[in-house]
Amino acid sequence: MRFGFLTGLMALMLYILIYLHWYISSFILLLLVAVLIYDLFGYIQKTNQELARFFASVRHGDFTQRFDARSKKDLFANIYREMNNIIQTFQEIKADKEANHLYLQNLVMHLRIGIISLDENGKVSLINQAAKELLELPHLINIQGLSHFSPELITAVNTLENEESRLISLPRKGSQLLLLVKVSTFRLQGQLLKIVSLQNIRSEMEEQELEAWQKLIRVLSHEIMNSITPVISLTSSINTLVDSEIDKTATTTSLDEETLQDIRSGLQTIEKRSQSLLHFVDKYRQLTRIPKPNLQRQDLRILLKRLHHLLTSDFASHRVNFSMQLPPETLEAEVDGNMIEQVLINLLKNALEACAEMPAPQVEVTAYRDEKDNNRIKIEVRDNGTGIASEIMDQIFIPFYTTKKQGSGIGLSLSRQIMRLHKGSIRVASTNVGLTIFTLTFTR
């Protein structure tokens, strides 16, 4: 519109000047033309500024800008409307992208597998809560920050190729975590990125180990029982026959009494040892005969108070200080009360024996709700006894393994199986000063 009016005015000015020779009128028209040209340049400049603002907003991702497209006579009104539509589209795309990013970030944070994302220089861009708990770190800036904590983990992260994995041991509070470390690499916008996953598979390994031991015990029990039962029966029969023959021949012939006595003694020894072996096998078969727990919702505080009342006199007779620290709120969980009592009694008796000879023996039971996971309840049994040597820390849960002269070696293995049936776990930690802590973990 402005350009058409300017062209018409210039044509009129030239007509008046050339054909009519109205110089004053031509001069006035020239001034009007100058004003219109100035206005036109100002309008073009404003439009250029609006276009520049539009492109700058797109380049910087600022999609809050808006352009005035209300004038129907403005030639650029349609352009402004389209610019607003483009900005609105970009704004929706950005919102969707941020929503997806937030969703994926929360999803990664809630995974029970530790996830660490880092670039080729080792700078960490993401670490989820599970990884922080496994590494016991509030934050991690560079993967090299773990060099003092676990050189083995650093080596695995730096040397593993794409989709390769490695099993490493990670020290943690007097115990060892068994971590499966897997690395995935990819390029994003020309930058090499690496995703490291950390999965604690100790519980899975323990479960497989228990199943292997149970299968072995079943096989051994079956074979030994089949072999020893007829031996017992046969030695008992032979022993009876020898006694009968001795009675018959005592008055008619002279027998070598010493020889017969040796025979009888040998048979009695065979019978006695066979019966002991039978009792031994039958006892260890308990590991494969654990009944399915009768789960009921119970307050673990009540169970612990009952145990405290039951065992107080036993601890007092050994002059061992026995105390419990229980929270005021309820600690409800789905458990089989009899089974859990069996586990706790076994742990408490072990603690009593471990610290009975110490100058100031003490056994303490603490129950609490896990601060990091409100759905988990923990019971700790700690004593100030002789402690557990680090080299046997991983062996004490193995069936038949014991350091006691009169121990059977099935108590802790049985306890771990019971906790496994409760979808829980049992862990042990011991320090050089003799403090030993067994921790039972339950899920509500």
Secondary structure, DSSP 8 states (H G I E B T S, - for coil): -HHHHHHHHHHHHHHIIIII--HHHHHHHHHHHHHHHHHHHHHHHHHHHHHHHHHHHHHHT-TT-------SS-TTHHHHHHHHHHHHHHHHHHHHHHHHHHHHHHHHHT-SSEEEEEETT-BEEEE-HHHHHHHT-S--SBGGGGTTT-HHHHHHHHH--TTEEEEEEEEETTEEEEEEEEEEEEEETTEEEEEEEEEE-HHHHHHHHHHHHHHHHHHHHHHHHHHHHHHHHHHHHHHHHHHHHHHHHTTTS---HHHHHHHHHHHHHHHHHHHHHHHHHHHHGGGG-------EEEEHHHHHHHHHHHHHHHHHHTT-EEEEE--SS--EEEE-HHHHHHHHHHHHHHHHHHHTTSSS-EEEEEEEE-SS-TTEEEEEEEE-SS---GGGTTTTTSTT--SSTT--S-HHHHHHHHHHHTT-EEEEEE-TTS-EEEEEEEE-
